[in-house]
């Protein structure tokens, strides 16, 4: 191997990349992960993860992230803080631009995840995980026999509202303009509206998240021109996802219509030697357990790719 050429660069250090790194480093594959913000990704800033297998009482998101990090490092993974602004192929190797410096590798794993689009209102950022949530299957069970507010009017918002009715006694659905979800979902939602489980507020903007004793306690809204407060136990925001893929512009990695990375059955992208796994991948289920599984699968594909790379070079 040429000097300073890594076997594999992993972009991101969330659960998917960390799981992949456990597999690659156990195979003595030289692996470096670059993370620009928080090791563990969105999992690390989740108050409690209740649906990850193996933890019957649930586990704090930061604890799970730390355990994954330690496990990857035990086998020799190198985790560095760095912002990858671009990747490209130089013909033989892949080149990642990290904090302005080029780093070469035989293969790359893109595991940068997706961020939930935010409302951008006062109180939202401060109360994430303390009454403000972006994943119903992750956090809905914490609100059994409580009231909730859901913000959004698309398919995801209605799907998650319907899901949350199994826990909440009542849900206020806040829609900025009109509901844009499919007719099937609107018809399904109407059953819960008729039963008094859901109240739909059209032409309603969320102005502020209210706070009491360090937790979200309500939302201040403007509904058809009139401002008022809705008191609630929790707020779920479903206004779309923002994939962390802006750095891939011009790379040759193909994205789908919402900016997620397209892959084949081996999790390889349209750029040879570049793979993707987890929430950044088109078709991902946006769950920690599946992201970890995809990381393991990507690592096995990377191993096969590297074996062929070394035979041909």
N, C-alpha and C positions, 0 to 999 in steps of 0.2 A: 504493500500500500504506500502511495506517495505520502510524503510528510504533510501533516496538517489536513489530510483528507479524512473526514469522518465516515464511518459506515452508514449511519443514518442520523439525520436531523429531524427532531420532532418539534413542530411549532405549536406551542401551547403546553400547559402542564396541568390540565384537568384530569378527571378520572380516566378518560379514554387513552390519553397519551401516557399516563402513569402506568396503566395496565399493560399497554403495548411495551413500555420500557422494561417492565418486569420480565416479559417474555424474551425480548431481544437480548437484554444483558445476561440472562441465564444461559443464552446460547453464545456468550462471549462476543456479541455484536457490539462494537463501539457505538455508544448512543449518547447524544446530547439533546436536552430539551431546553427550548427557549420560551420563557413566559414573561409577558410584559406587565402583568398586574399581580394576580393572586394565585399562588400555587394551590391547585385544587379546583380552580375555576368557580363556577356558580355554586357547586356543591359546598365549597368552603364557606360561603356566606349565607348558607341555608341554616336556619336555626336548628331544625331537627329533621333528619331523614328517617322516615317511618316505613318505607317500602323497599329498602335494600336488603336482599336476602342475607340471612345469617345473624341478624340483630333483632331478636324478637321484641325487645323493648325500645327499638329505634336507636339511632345514634346521632350525635351532634354532627352537623355537616363538617365543621372544622376538624373534628376528631377523625372522621372517615378520611378526609383529605390528607391529614398528617400521617395516618397509618399507611395510606397508599404511597405517599412520598418516601417514607422511611423504608418501605419494602423495595421500592425501585432503587433507592440509593444503596441498599444492602447488597444488591447484585451488581452495583457498579455504574448505575446511571448518573450522568452529570446533569444537574439542573441549574441553569443560569438564568438570571434576569436579563432580558433583552427584547427589543422591539424589532420583529421581522417586518420590513417594509416592502420586500419584493422577493420573488423567487424566479429563477430562470434555469435553462439548461445551456451548458456551454458545449454541448455535443456529447461529451463523455460523462461529465459529472453534473450534478445539480448544484446551483449556487444560490444561497440565501443571503440577503443583505440584512445584517443584524447590527442595529445601531450605527448604520453607515458603513460597516465593514463587511466584506464578502467572506462567507464561510462555505467551503465545498464539502459535498458528501456524495456517496454513491446513490443514496435514496433519501426521500423526504416523506414524513407523515404530517399531513395537515390535520390538526385536532384543536382548532381555535374556538370551536363552539359557536353558539349563537347567544346573543343577549336579547332579553325581552324588551320590546319597545316600551318606553316609559311615557307617562303622562307629562312629566316635567313640571309638576305642581308642588308647592310648598308642602313639606312633610313626607313626601313619597320616599325620597332617598333615605332619610333618617329612620324611617319606620319599616324598611325592608326586613322581613322576617319577624317583625314585631307587630303583626296585624296587617301588613301589606304583602301580598303574595302574587306570584305569576304562574303557579302550577297547581291546578285543582287536585290532580291525582297524588301529588306530593304532600299537600298540606290541608286538603279538604277535611280529613278525618279529625283534625284538631277542633273543628267547629260543629261537632255533634250537638244538636239541640240549641244552637245559637243562630243569630241573624247575620246575614252577609250582604255586602254590596258587590256586584260584578259590574265592571266597566268594559263596554265594547258592544258591537252590534253585528259582527261577522260570524262566520261558521264556528270558529273556535270559542267565541264568547257564549254562543248559544249552547254548544256542546258541553262546555264546562259548567254553565248554569244548570243545565239538566242533570249533569253528574252531581253537582253540589246539593241538589234537592234531597239526595239520600241522607244528608247530614243536617243541613240547616232547617230551621223551622220556617224561615222566610227569607227571600232574596229580593233585593231591589236591583233591577237591571238598568244601568244608566247608558243610554244610547245618544251619541252626539247629535245625530240627525235622524235617520230612519234605519230600521234593521235591514241589513244587506245579506243576511244569511240565506241559505237555500230554502225553498218552499217547504221541503220535507222537515227541516229543523224548525221552521216557524210554526208549522202545524203541530209538531211534537211539543214545542214550548207552550203553545196555547192550552194544552191540557193542564199544565201546572199553573198557568195564569187563571184558568177557570176554577181550579181547586183552591185558589188563594195562597199558593205557595210562592208565586213570583208576581211582582209588580213591575211593569215595564214603564220606564220614564223616557219618552222620546224628546228630542231637541233639548238634551240636557248635557251640560258640560260640567266636568269636575274641576273645581277651582282650588281646593285645598284639602289635605288630609288632616283631620283634627287629632289631637294627641291628649291623652289623659294618663298620668302616672307612667309615662314612658312607652305607652302602646297606642296604636291607632284606636280611636273611639268613635269616629264618624267621618263624614265627608260634607264639605260645603259645596253646594252645587248651584248652578243657575239653570232653572227649568222653565223654558218658554219665557225667558226674560225676567223671571223672579228668582232671587237668591234665597236659599234656605238650607238648613242642615238636616242630614239624615244620620241618625245615631245607629251605630252598628258594631258588631264584635270583630269583623274583619272585612278586608277589601281585597278582591281578586281582580287583577288588571289583565285583560286579554285584547290588546290592540295591535297584535302582530309581533313577529320576531325580526330581529336584525342580525343576519349572519355576519360573523367576523371574517369577511372575505375581501374587503376593499384592497388589501395588499396583493391580491392575485390578478389585478387588472394587467393585461398584457403578458401574462405568464404562459398562456397556452392551456391553462386549466379551465375547463368548461364549467359554467355555472348554470343552474336552472333559472326559471323565471323569477324566483324570489331571492336569488343570490346564493343558494346552497350549492355545494360542490357535487358534481355528477361523478359517479364511480361505476366500474363494472362489477362483476360478481366476485372479483378478487380484491375489491376496494381500491383498485388503481384508478387514478384520474385519467383524463385525456392526455396528460403529459407523462411520458414513459418514466417510471421510477418514482413517481410522486403518488402517494396514497392519501386517503382521507378516512377518518372514522369519527364517530360521535355526533354531537348535535350540529356540526357544520356540514354534515353529509346529507345530500338530497335523499329523502326517504327515511331518515332517522326518526325514532319514536320519541326523542327528547326525554329519555329516562336515564338515570345514572347506571342502572343495571345493564341496559342495552348498550350504552356507551362503552362500558367496561368490556362487554363481550365483543363489540366491534374492534376495540383496541387490541384484544388478544388475536382476533381473526386477521387484522391488518398486520400484526407482528409476524404471524406465520407466513403471510403472503410476501412480506418484506424479506424474510429469511430465504424463501425460494428465489426471489428476484436477485438477492445478493449472491446466492450460489451460482446462478447463471451468469451474473455479471463477472464474477471472479474467473469462471471457466473461459469466458470470452475475452478477457483482458489480461 
